[in-house]
């Protein structure tokens, strides 16, 4: 019926923000009531067969902080955030029934675990529920790139040049207006604490290169500081291979990974900075990195679950090992390479590692130790605050010789150490 009241449910996954959000913007325009839902999928906090948790304490805390921030932001708009510790497969059908939901909004995810959840939900809800899906995690929207997905270039440079020449970045969605107070649910939903996932409270290492909190408020504060207050972005190209301190790189990736910032928000801030303050190679290089991030998402869109295969997207065979003793020496920073050890110790103690460090420890794991690269990728998934399935597996394939690197390089760790840590400042920080 045309006059039927529409009630929208925004199912949040890796889009944990209210600004520049397709779902919130369109639901608030077209539906009478709007509710938000997030599930701490229990499977994400199980132990892996390798002996570490799928999600460790650092990313868990960042996620808790993000949802605490989002809950407050949504409340100002009179939207309730329903927080569930059961799987969305169980929770969403119940919420749809109890709140008489007519429209379900959610961001498309296409990797296997996320797909399994969304497919199960679609099967278990009424066919009358209108489902709205969208690709809100890209810089260049899939509808705006100049080639079909099956013709995606296997080399990044071709992809980048095509996007820069033929595509555009969409404008940011306008801020949504507050809904009437009657939109709020009476029930208060609490956000779990670290102990609910089996973690103890912990203190951050005082010299951590990532001392920031989760949530879009903290993310926008970081943009303001890195661009406008300190103007550090204008020297990004010179400092991006750094190892010590919070400002050698933007550190935007954790907020991008769980979607508390959108790539478009960062892009348009950079363009604004270029027009008002300075445009140089460094400001361009930050956009260049956002395009890399997009590329790995497109690679996984094109190749699907092949990104999780041992022989990768190249179907290239190596003699991989899965020796637990070797794995633990790498995890605990007890290898023959001090530079690898320092980076692995930083990761274990903070949930962060520099881009330069990641390339070195991954290359060492796959090209020197000849270990199954997927185990290394799984450990990164466990530990990294900024874990993103597409970038993580895309980069691990790339470094391990089964992905988008036609040169199949092997890092000379000693040379890298001399070049990027010549005074051993970083190694002295982490190796006691």
Secondary structure, DSSP 8 states (H G I E B T S, - for coil): -TT---EEEEEESS---STT-HHHHHHHHH-SEEEEEEE--GGGGSB-TTSSBSS-HHHHHHHHHHHHHHHHHHHHTT--EEEESS-HHHHHHHHHHHTT--EEEEE---SHHHHHHHHHHHHHS-TTSEEEEE--S-SS-GGGSSS-GGG--SSHHHHHHHHHHH--------------GGGS-SS------GGGGT-------TT-S----SSHHHHHHHHIIIIIIS-GGGGHHHHTT--SSSSSS---HHHHHTTSS-HHHHHHHHHHHHHHT--SHHHHHHHHHHHHHHHHHHHHHHHGGGGGSTTTTTT-----B--HHHHHHHHTT-SS-HHHHHHHHHHHHHS---HHHHHHHHHIIIIIS-B-HHHHHHHHHHH-TT--HHHHHHHHHHHHTSSS-TT-----HHHHHHHH-TT-HHHHHH--
